[in-house]
Amino acid sequence: MATVTEERELWLMGLGEQPHRGEIVEGYIRQAGYGVRSVGLDAFADGRPLGIVLDISPFSADGWGELLRLKSSPETRTIPILPVYLGEEGQVGGVFPVAGFFVLPADPDHLLNRLAVLGLSDEAEDYDLQAMVISRKGEESVARPVSSVGFEVVNAYTGKEAVALATIGRPYMMFSALMLSDMCAFELMDRLKLYPQTRNTPFFVMIKNSMKEGERQSISRQISNLVRKKGITVDEFVSYLRRKS
Protein backbone atom coordinates (compact mmCIF):
# COMPACT_ATOMS: atom_id res chain seq x y z
CA MET A 1 0.00 0.00 0.00
CA ALA A 2 1.32 3.43 -0.91
CA THR A 3 2.22 5.76 1.94
CA VAL A 4 2.05 9.54 1.93
CA THR A 5 5.24 11.49 2.53
CA GLU A 6 4.66 13.35 5.80
CA GLU A 7 7.73 15.56 6.11
CA ARG A 8 8.20 18.85 4.25
CA GLU A 9 9.81 17.15 1.29
CA LEU A 10 10.07 18.27 -2.31
CA TRP A 11 10.93 15.90 -5.13
CA LEU A 12 13.36 16.92 -7.84
CA MET A 13 12.45 15.43 -11.22
CA GLY A 14 13.66 15.48 -14.82
CA LEU A 15 17.28 14.52 -14.09
CA GLY A 16 17.10 10.88 -15.22
CA GLU A 17 20.53 9.26 -15.10
CA GLN A 18 22.29 12.56 -14.29
CA PRO A 19 21.50 13.16 -10.60
CA HIS A 20 24.71 15.19 -10.21
CA ARG A 21 23.00 18.03 -12.14
CA GLY A 22 20.67 18.48 -9.18
CA GLU A 23 23.30 19.19 -6.53
CA ILE A 24 23.06 22.98 -6.72
CA VAL A 25 19.27 23.19 -6.68
CA GLU A 26 19.09 20.55 -3.94
CA GLY A 27 21.25 22.81 -1.79
CA TYR A 28 18.94 25.73 -2.54
CA ILE A 29 15.89 23.67 -1.56
CA ARG A 30 17.46 22.59 1.74
CA GLN A 31 18.27 26.20 2.58
CA ALA A 32 14.56 26.92 2.17
CA GLY A 33 13.87 24.39 4.94
CA TYR A 34 12.64 21.43 2.86
CA GLY A 35 13.83 17.88 2.49
CA VAL A 36 14.64 16.95 -1.10
CA ARG A 37 15.43 13.91 -3.21
CA SER A 38 15.79 13.21 -6.91
CA VAL A 39 13.21 10.70 -8.15
CA GLY A 40 11.50 9.34 -11.24
CA LEU A 41 7.85 8.62 -11.93
CA ASP A 42 8.11 5.23 -10.24
CA ALA A 43 8.51 6.94 -6.85
CA PHE A 44 4.79 7.72 -6.73
CA ALA A 45 4.06 4.07 -6.03
CA ASP A 46 5.33 4.63 -2.48
CA GLY A 47 4.44 8.20 -1.57
CA ARG A 48 3.59 11.77 -2.45
CA PRO A 49 5.76 14.88 -2.08
CA LEU A 50 4.68 18.29 -0.84
CA GLY A 51 5.60 19.59 -4.30
CA ILE A 52 7.81 18.94 -7.32
CA VAL A 53 10.72 20.93 -8.73
CA LEU A 54 10.93 19.89 -12.38
CA ASP A 55 13.78 20.50 -14.83
CA ILE A 56 12.37 21.44 -18.24
CA SER A 57 15.64 22.49 -19.87
CA PRO A 58 17.03 20.87 -23.06
CA PHE A 59 19.38 18.92 -20.73
CA SER A 60 16.53 17.31 -18.79
CA ALA A 61 15.54 13.67 -19.12
CA ASP A 62 12.13 14.20 -20.73
CA GLY A 63 11.00 16.92 -18.33
CA TRP A 64 8.09 17.86 -20.60
CA GLY A 65 6.99 14.24 -20.83
CA GLU A 66 7.05 13.91 -17.05
CA LEU A 67 5.05 17.13 -16.68
CA LEU A 68 2.41 15.85 -19.08
CA ARG A 69 2.14 12.48 -17.36
CA LEU A 70 1.90 14.05 -13.91
CA LYS A 71 -0.81 16.50 -14.95
CA SER A 72 -2.75 13.89 -16.93
CA SER A 73 -3.16 11.51 -14.00
CA PRO A 74 -5.94 12.14 -11.43
CA GLU A 75 -3.59 10.70 -8.80
CA THR A 76 -0.85 13.31 -9.28
CA ARG A 77 -2.37 16.29 -11.10
CA THR A 78 -3.03 18.30 -7.92
CA ILE A 79 0.61 18.22 -6.77
CA PRO A 80 2.19 21.68 -7.20
CA ILE A 81 4.98 21.79 -9.77
CA LEU A 82 7.68 24.47 -9.99
CA PRO A 83 9.34 24.34 -13.43
CA VAL A 84 13.03 25.28 -13.48
CA TYR A 85 15.79 25.51 -16.05
CA LEU A 86 18.94 23.68 -14.97
CA GLY A 87 22.04 24.17 -17.09
CA GLU A 88 24.23 21.34 -18.32
CA GLU A 89 26.23 21.47 -15.08
CA GLY A 90 23.19 22.12 -12.92
CA GLN A 91 23.23 25.91 -12.65
CA VAL A 92 19.77 27.32 -11.89
CA GLY A 93 19.17 29.50 -14.94
CA GLY A 94 15.46 30.19 -14.58
CA VAL A 95 12.41 29.61 -12.40
CA PHE A 96 8.85 29.77 -13.78
CA PRO A 97 6.31 29.98 -10.93
CA VAL A 98 3.00 29.45 -12.74
CA ALA A 99 -0.20 29.09 -10.71
CA GLY A 100 -0.82 25.66 -12.21
CA PHE A 101 -1.12 23.50 -15.32
CA PHE A 102 -4.19 22.07 -17.03
CA VAL A 103 -4.11 19.40 -19.74
CA LEU A 104 -6.40 20.02 -22.73
CA PRO A 105 -9.20 19.34 -23.13
CA ALA A 106 -9.60 20.43 -19.51
CA ASP A 107 -11.62 18.37 -17.04
CA PRO A 108 -14.20 20.98 -15.90
CA ASP A 109 -14.67 19.47 -12.44
CA HIS A 110 -10.93 19.36 -11.81
CA LEU A 111 -10.46 22.91 -13.12
CA LEU A 112 -13.21 24.37 -10.92
CA ASN A 113 -11.99 22.39 -7.93
CA ARG A 114 -8.48 23.81 -8.29
CA LEU A 115 -9.80 27.36 -8.58
CA ALA A 116 -11.89 26.81 -5.44
CA VAL A 117 -8.92 25.37 -3.52
CA LEU A 118 -6.85 28.41 -4.49
CA GLY A 119 -9.67 30.76 -3.46
CA LEU A 120 -10.01 32.20 -6.96
CA SER A 121 -13.71 31.56 -7.54
CA ASP A 122 -15.10 32.88 -4.25
CA GLU A 123 -15.95 36.38 -5.45
CA ALA A 124 -16.86 35.71 -9.08
CA GLU A 125 -20.63 35.95 -8.50
CA ASP A 126 -20.40 39.13 -6.41
CA TYR A 127 -18.10 41.19 -8.62
CA ASP A 128 -17.60 41.74 -12.35
CA LEU A 129 -14.37 39.82 -12.78
CA GLN A 130 -12.60 38.88 -15.98
CA ALA A 131 -10.69 35.71 -16.82
CA MET A 132 -8.46 35.85 -19.89
CA VAL A 133 -7.94 32.81 -22.15
CA ILE A 134 -4.92 33.15 -24.45
CA SER A 135 -4.77 30.73 -27.34
CA ARG A 136 -4.63 30.78 -31.12
CA LYS A 137 -8.10 29.23 -31.32
CA GLY A 138 -9.63 29.79 -27.87
CA GLU A 139 -10.21 26.88 -25.52
CA GLU A 140 -13.86 26.10 -24.83
CA SER A 141 -13.00 23.37 -22.32
CA VAL A 142 -11.48 26.10 -20.14
CA ALA A 143 -13.68 29.07 -21.04
CA ARG A 144 -16.99 27.26 -20.47
CA PRO A 145 -16.48 26.15 -16.84
CA VAL A 146 -14.80 29.44 -15.91
CA SER A 147 -17.78 31.33 -17.34
CA SER A 148 -20.22 29.04 -15.52
CA VAL A 149 -19.05 30.30 -12.11
CA GLY A 150 -19.50 33.97 -13.00
CA PHE A 151 -16.36 35.16 -14.77
CA GLU A 152 -16.49 37.19 -17.96
CA VAL A 153 -14.15 35.40 -20.36
CA VAL A 154 -11.93 37.60 -22.53
CA ASN A 155 -10.06 35.95 -25.39
CA ALA A 156 -6.62 36.92 -26.65
CA TYR A 157 -4.99 35.14 -29.57
CA THR A 158 -1.34 36.20 -29.24
CA GLY A 159 0.97 37.11 -26.40
CA LYS A 160 1.20 40.74 -27.51
CA GLU A 161 -2.57 41.02 -27.61
CA ALA A 162 -2.77 39.49 -24.14
CA VAL A 163 -0.37 42.09 -22.72
CA ALA A 164 -2.33 44.93 -24.34
CA LEU A 165 -5.70 43.69 -23.08
CA ALA A 166 -4.41 42.75 -19.62
CA THR A 167 -2.82 46.13 -18.91
CA ILE A 168 -6.08 47.87 -19.84
CA GLY A 169 -8.65 45.47 -18.42
CA ARG A 170 -6.71 43.92 -15.51
CA PRO A 171 -8.05 40.33 -15.62
CA TYR A 172 -8.48 38.49 -12.33
CA MET A 173 -6.65 35.43 -13.68
CA MET A 174 -5.18 34.21 -16.96
CA PHE A 175 -4.97 30.91 -18.84
CA SER A 176 -2.36 30.68 -21.59
CA ALA A 177 -1.55 27.97 -24.12
CA LEU A 178 2.01 26.76 -23.66
CA MET A 179 2.95 27.75 -27.21
CA LEU A 180 1.53 30.90 -28.82
CA SER A 181 2.24 32.17 -32.33
CA ASP A 182 4.57 34.92 -31.08
CA MET A 183 5.99 33.65 -27.77
CA CYS A 184 5.77 30.87 -25.22
CA ALA A 185 3.66 31.11 -22.06
CA PHE A 186 6.70 31.62 -19.83
CA GLU A 187 7.87 34.61 -21.87
CA LEU A 188 4.37 36.08 -21.66
CA MET A 189 4.40 35.60 -17.90
CA ASP A 190 7.74 37.41 -17.67
CA ARG A 191 6.40 40.33 -19.72
CA LEU A 192 3.32 40.63 -17.50
CA LYS A 193 5.57 40.91 -14.45
CA LEU A 194 6.88 44.21 -15.84
CA TYR A 195 3.51 45.89 -15.18
CA PRO A 196 2.33 46.60 -11.61
CA GLN A 197 -1.29 45.83 -12.49
CA THR A 198 -0.50 42.32 -13.80
CA ARG A 199 2.60 41.39 -11.79
CA ASN A 200 0.68 39.19 -9.35
CA THR A 201 -2.15 37.97 -11.60
CA PRO A 202 -2.59 34.17 -11.24
CA PHE A 203 -1.24 32.64 -14.45
CA PHE A 204 -2.18 29.12 -15.53
CA VAL A 205 -0.66 27.22 -18.44
CA MET A 206 -2.69 24.96 -20.75
CA ILE A 207 -0.82 22.04 -22.30
CA LYS A 208 -1.91 19.68 -25.07
CA ASN A 209 -2.53 16.06 -24.13
CA SER A 210 0.37 15.02 -26.36
CA MET A 211 3.62 16.71 -27.37
CA LYS A 212 5.79 15.65 -30.28
CA GLU A 213 9.55 15.62 -29.89
CA GLY A 214 9.88 18.64 -32.18
CA GLU A 215 7.42 20.59 -30.05
CA ARG A 216 9.35 19.77 -26.89
CA GLN A 217 12.61 20.91 -28.46
CA SER A 218 10.99 24.10 -29.73
CA ILE A 219 9.61 25.12 -26.34
CA SER A 220 12.93 24.28 -24.65
CA ARG A 221 14.75 26.53 -27.14
CA GLN A 222 12.34 29.38 -26.46
CA ILE A 223 12.79 28.99 -22.73
CA SER A 224 16.56 29.05 -23.21
CA ASN A 225 16.19 32.66 -24.33
CA LEU A 226 14.74 33.54 -20.90
CA VAL A 227 17.65 32.09 -18.95
CA ARG A 228 19.93 34.39 -16.99
CA LYS A 229 23.62 34.11 -17.75
CA LYS A 230 24.53 34.64 -14.09
CA GLY A 231 21.85 32.26 -12.87
CA ILE A 232 19.35 32.49 -10.03
CA THR A 233 20.76 33.14 -6.56
CA VAL A 234 19.83 31.02 -3.58
CA ASP A 235 17.89 33.92 -2.01
CA GLU A 236 15.85 34.41 -5.18
CA PHE A 237 15.12 30.70 -5.43
CA VAL A 238 14.07 30.45 -1.79
CA SER A 239 11.64 33.34 -2.32
CA TYR A 240 9.85 31.34 -5.02
CA LEU A 241 9.43 28.36 -2.71
CA ARG A 242 8.11 30.52 0.10
CA ARG A 243 5.49 32.03 -2.19
CA LYS A 244 4.34 28.56 -3.18
CA SER A 245 4.37 26.95 0.26
C-alpha positions as CSV (number, residue, x, y, z in Angstrom):
1,M,0.0,0.0,0.0
2,A,1.3,3.4,-0.9
3,T,2.2,5.8,1.9
4,V,2.0,9.5,1.9
5,T,5.2,11.5,2.5
6,E,4.7,13.3,5.8
7,E,7.7,15.6,6.1
8,R,8.2,18.9,4.3
9,E,9.8,17.1,1.3
10,L,10.1,18.3,-2.3
11,W,10.9,15.9,-5.1
12,L,13.4,16.9,-7.8
13,M,12.4,15.4,-11.2
14,G,13.7,15.5,-14.8
15,L,17.3,14.5,-14.1
16,G,17.1,10.9,-15.2
17,E,20.5,9.3,-15.1
18,Q,22.3,12.6,-14.3
19,P,21.5,13.2,-10.6
20,H,24.7,15.2,-10.2
21,R,23.0,18.0,-12.1
22,G,20.7,18.5,-9.2
23,E,23.3,19.2,-6.5
24,I,23.1,23.0,-6.7
25,V,19.3,23.2,-6.7
26,E,19.1,20.5,-3.9
27,G,21.3,22.8,-1.8
28,Y,18.9,25.7,-2.5
29,I,15.9,23.7,-1.6
30,R,17.5,22.6,1.7
31,Q,18.3,26.2,2.6
32,A,14.6,26.9,2.2
33,G,13.9,24.4,4.9
34,Y,12.6,21.4,2.9
35,G,13.8,17.9,2.5
36,V,14.6,16.9,-1.1
37,R,15.4,13.9,-3.2
38,S,15.8,13.2,-6.9
39,V,13.2,10.7,-8.2
40,G,11.5,9.3,-11.2
41,L,7.9,8.6,-11.9
42,D,8.1,5.2,-10.2
43,A,8.5,6.9,-6.9
44,F,4.8,7.7,-6.7
45,A,4.1,4.1,-6.0
46,D,5.3,4.6,-2.5
47,G,4.4,8.2,-1.6
48,R,3.6,11.8,-2.5
49,P,5.8,14.9,-2.1
50,L,4.7,18.3,-0.8
51,G,5.6,19.6,-4.3
52,I,7.8,18.9,-7.3
53,V,10.7,20.9,-8.7
54,L,10.9,19.9,-12.4
55,D,13.8,20.5,-14.8
56,I,12.4,21.4,-18.2
57,S,15.6,22.5,-19.9
58,P,17.0,20.9,-23.1
59,F,19.4,18.9,-20.7
60,S,16.5,17.3,-18.8
61,A,15.5,13.7,-19.1
62,D,12.1,14.2,-20.7
63,G,11.0,16.9,-18.3
64,W,8.1,17.9,-20.6
65,G,7.0,14.2,-20.8
66,E,7.0,13.9,-17.0
67,L,5.1,17.1,-16.7
68,L,2.4,15.9,-19.1
69,R,2.1,12.5,-17.4
70,L,1.9,14.1,-13.9
71,K,-0.8,16.5,-14.9
72,S,-2.8,13.9,-16.9
73,S,-3.2,11.5,-14.0
74,P,-5.9,12.1,-11.4
75,E,-3.6,10.7,-8.8
76,T,-0.8,13.3,-9.3
77,R,-2.4,16.3,-11.1
78,T,-3.0,18.3,-7.9
79,I,0.6,18.2,-6.8
80,P,2.2,21.7,-7.2
81,I,5.0,21.8,-9.8
82,L,7.7,24.5,-10.0
83,P,9.3,24.3,-13.4
84,V,13.0,25.3,-13.5
85,Y,15.8,25.5,-16.1
86,L,18.9,23.7,-15.0
87,G,22.0,24.2,-17.1
88,E,24.2,21.3,-18.3
89,E,26.2,21.5,-15.1
90,G,23.2,22.1,-12.9
91,Q,23.2,25.9,-12.7
92,V,19.8,27.3,-11.9
93,G,19.2,29.5,-14.9
94,G,15.5,30.2,-14.6
95,V,12.4,29.6,-12.4
96,F,8.9,29.8,-13.8
97,P,6.3,30.0,-10.9
98,V,3.0,29.4,-12.7
99,A,-0.2,29.1,-10.7
100,G,-0.8,25.7,-12.2
101,F,-1.1,23.5,-15.3
102,F,-4.2,22.1,-17.0
103,V,-4.1,19.4,-19.7
104,L,-6.4,20.0,-22.7
105,P,-9.2,19.3,-23.1
106,A,-9.6,20.4,-19.5
107,D,-11.6,18.4,-17.0
108,P,-14.2,21.0,-15.9
109,D,-14.7,19.5,-12.4
110,H,-10.9,19.4,-11.8
111,L,-10.5,22.9,-13.1
112,L,-13.2,24.4,-10.9
113,N,-12.0,22.4,-7.9
114,R,-8.5,23.8,-8.3
115,L,-9.8,27.4,-8.6
116,A,-11.9,26.8,-5.4
117,V,-8.9,25.4,-3.5
118,L,-6.8,28.4,-4.5
119,G,-9.7,30.8,-3.5
120,L,-10.0,32.2,-7.0
121,S,-13.7,31.6,-7.5
122,D,-15.1,32.9,-4.2
123,E,-15.9,36.4,-5.5
124,A,-16.9,35.7,-9.1
125,E,-20.6,36.0,-8.5
126,D,-20.4,39.1,-6.4
127,Y,-18.1,41.2,-8.6
128,D,-17.6,41.7,-12.4
129,L,-14.4,39.8,-12.8
130,Q,-12.6,38.9,-16.0
131,A,-10.7,35.7,-16.8
132,M,-8.5,35.8,-19.9
133,V,-7.9,32.8,-22.1
134,I,-4.9,33.2,-24.4
135,S,-4.8,30.7,-27.3
136,R,-4.6,30.8,-31.1
137,K,-8.1,29.2,-31.3
138,G,-9.6,29.8,-27.9
139,E,-10.2,26.9,-25.5
140,E,-13.9,26.1,-24.8
141,S,-13.0,23.4,-22.3
142,V,-11.5,26.1,-20.1
143,A,-13.7,29.1,-21.0
144,R,-17.0,27.3,-20.5
145,P,-16.5,26.1,-16.8
146,V,-14.8,29.4,-15.9
147,S,-17.8,31.3,-17.3
148,S,-20.2,29.0,-15.5
149,V,-19.1,30.3,-12.1
150,G,-19.5,34.0,-13.0
151,F,-16.4,35.2,-14.8
152,E,-16.5,37.2,-18.0
153,V,-14.2,35.4,-20.4
154,V,-11.9,37.6,-22.5
155,N,-10.1,36.0,-25.4
156,A,-6.6,36.9,-26.7
157,Y,-5.0,35.1,-29.6
158,T,-1.3,36.2,-29.2
159,G,1.0,37.1,-26.4
160,K,1.2,40.7,-27.5
161,E,-2.6,41.0,-27.6
162,A,-2.8,39.5,-24.1
163,V,-0.4,42.1,-22.7
164,A,-2.3,44.9,-24.3
165,L,-5.7,43.7,-23.1
166,A,-4.4,42.8,-19.6
167,T,-2.8,46.1,-18.9
168,I,-6.1,47.9,-19.8
169,G,-8.7,45.5,-18.4
170,R,-6.7,43.9,-15.5
171,P,-8.1,40.3,-15.6
172,Y,-8.5,38.5,-12.3
173,M,-6.6,35.4,-13.7
174,M,-5.2,34.2,-17.0
175,F,-5.0,30.9,-18.8
176,S,-2.4,30.7,-21.6
177,A,-1.6,28.0,-24.1
178,L,2.0,26.8,-23.7
179,M,2.9,27.8,-27.2
180,L,1.5,30.9,-28.8
181,S,2.2,32.2,-32.3
182,D,4.6,34.9,-31.1
183,M,6.0,33.6,-27.8
184,C,5.8,30.9,-25.2
185,A,3.7,31.1,-22.1
186,F,6.7,31.6,-19.8
187,E,7.9,34.6,-21.9
188,L,4.4,36.1,-21.7
189,M,4.4,35.6,-17.9
190,D,7.7,37.4,-17.7
191,R,6.4,40.3,-19.7
192,L,3.3,40.6,-17.5
193,K,5.6,40.9,-14.4
194,L,6.9,44.2,-15.8
195,Y,3.5,45.9,-15.2
196,P,2.3,46.6,-11.6
197,Q,-1.3,45.8,-12.5
198,T,-0.5,42.3,-13.8
199,R,2.6,41.4,-11.8
200,N,0.7,39.2,-9.3
201,T,-2.2,38.0,-11.6
202,P,-2.6,34.2,-11.2
203,F,-1.2,32.6,-14.4
204,F,-2.2,29.1,-15.5
205,V,-0.7,27.2,-18.4
206,M,-2.7,25.0,-20.7
207,I,-0.8,22.0,-22.3
208,K,-1.9,19.7,-25.1
209,N,-2.5,16.1,-24.1
210,S,0.4,15.0,-26.4
211,M,3.6,16.7,-27.4
212,K,5.8,15.7,-30.3
213,E,9.6,15.6,-29.9
214,G,9.9,18.6,-32.2
215,E,7.4,20.6,-30.0
216,R,9.4,19.8,-26.9
217,Q,12.6,20.9,-28.5
218,S,11.0,24.1,-29.7
219,I,9.6,25.1,-26.3
220,S,12.9,24.3,-24.7
221,R,14.8,26.5,-27.1
222,Q,12.3,29.4,-26.5
223,I,12.8,29.0,-22.7
224,S,16.6,29.1,-23.2
225,N,16.2,32.7,-24.3
226,L,14.7,33.5,-20.9
227,V,17.7,32.1,-19.0
228,R,19.9,34.4,-17.0
229,K,23.6,34.1,-17.7
230,K,24.5,34.6,-14.1
231,G,21.9,32.3,-12.9
232,I,19.4,32.5,-10.0
233,T,20.8,33.1,-6.6
234,V,19.8,31.0,-3.6
235,D,17.9,33.9,-2.0
236,E,15.9,34.4,-5.2
237,F,15.1,30.7,-5.4
238,V,14.1,30.4,-1.8
239,S,11.6,33.3,-2.3
240,Y,9.8,31.3,-5.0
241,L,9.4,28.4,-2.7
242,R,8.1,30.5,0.1
243,R,5.5,32.0,-2.2
244,K,4.3,28.6,-3.2
245,S,4.4,26.9,0.3
